[in-house]
Amino acid sequence: MQEIVRGTTPAVSFGLPLPTDQLATAFVTVLQRDKVIIEKELKECSCTGNTIAAQLTQEDTLALEVGTLAKVRLIVKTVGGDRFETDDFVVRVSNTHKDEVI
């Protein structure tokens, strides 16, 4: 199982079955306890070829709760109007020794 340490700045990336220039909109979401804690829109992501990546900030990851699994998902709508979502991938959230932005 993958892990996010609170206060770090990991990138979350997804490989797509189509080029990212075919995306009209996209959202990378991180949920805990069925509530959206982090959401990154397409304009906040980097796109290369068939890969979309969202860089999480220290503020983002500090908002996550230790001891509660987080679900990460990509939701997209193409320029042609098709919408799809990835399956969730689950990550463990670990604590940091420095519980603030540095």
C-alpha positions in Angstrom: 0.0 0.0 0.0 1.3 3.4 -0.9 1.7 6.1 1.8 1.4 9.9 2.1 3.3 11.5 5.0 1.5 14.6 6.3 3.4 17.8 5.4 5.1 16.4 2.4 4.6 17.4 -1.3 4.0 14.2 -3.2 2.8 14.1 -6.8 -0.2 11.9 -7.7 -0.1 10.7 -11.3 -2.4 8.7 -13.6 -1.8 7.1 -16.9 -4.7 7.6 -19.3 -6.0 5.7 -22.4 -6.0 8.9 -24.4 -3.8 12.0 -24.8 -4.2 14.6 -22.1 -4.9 17.3 -24.8 -8.3 15.5 -25.2 -9.4 16.5 -21.7 -11.9 19.3 -21.3 -11.8 19.1 -17.5 -10.3 16.9 -14.8 -10.3 16.6 -11.1 -7.9 14.7 -8.8 -9.6 14.1 -5.5 -8.5 12.7 -2.2 -11.2 11.5 0.2 -11.2 10.5 3.8 -14.3 9.3 5.6 -16.2 9.9 2.3 -15.4 13.6 2.4 -13.3 15.4 -0.2 -10.2 16.7 1.6 -8.1 17.6 -1.4 -9.2 18.5 -5.0 -7.0 19.6 -7.8 -8.5 20.8 -11.1 -7.0 20.3 -14.6 -5.4 23.8 -14.6 -3.5 22.8 -11.4 -2.2 19.6 -12.9 0.7 18.9 -15.3 -0.1 17.0 -18.4 2.4 15.1 -20.6 1.4 12.7 -23.3 -1.1 10.3 -21.7 -0.1 11.2 -18.1 -1.8 13.7 -15.7 -0.1 14.6 -12.4 -1.3 16.7 -9.5 1.4 18.1 -7.1 0.1 18.1 -3.5 1.2 21.0 -1.2 2.2 20.8 2.4 -1.1 22.5 3.2 -2.9 19.7 1.3 -1.3 16.8 3.1 -1.4 18.5 6.5 -5.2 18.5 6.1 -5.2 14.7 6.0 -6.0 12.7 9.1 -3.5 10.1 10.4 -4.8 6.7 10.9 -7.6 7.0 8.3 -7.1 5.6 4.9 -7.4 8.1 2.0 -8.9 7.3 -1.4 -7.4 9.0 -4.5 -9.4 9.2 -7.8 -9.2 10.9 -11.1 -12.5 12.2 -12.7 -12.3 13.5 -16.3 -14.5 14.8 -19.1 -13.1 14.7 -22.6 -13.6 17.4 -25.3 -15.9 14.9 -27.0 -18.2 14.9 -23.9 -17.3 11.5 -22.5 -16.8 11.2 -18.7 -15.0 8.6 -16.8 -13.5 8.0 -13.4 -10.6 5.8 -12.3 -11.0 3.3 -9.5 -9.9 4.5 -6.1 -6.4 3.7 -5.0 -6.0 3.7 -1.3 -3.1 5.2 0.6 -2.1 5.1 4.2 -1.6 8.5 5.9 1.4 8.8 8.2 2.3 11.4 10.7 5.2 13.9 10.6 7.4 15.2 13.4 6.8 18.8 12.1 3.1 19.4 12.0 3.3 22.7 10.2 4.3 24.2 6.9 8.0 24.8 6.6 
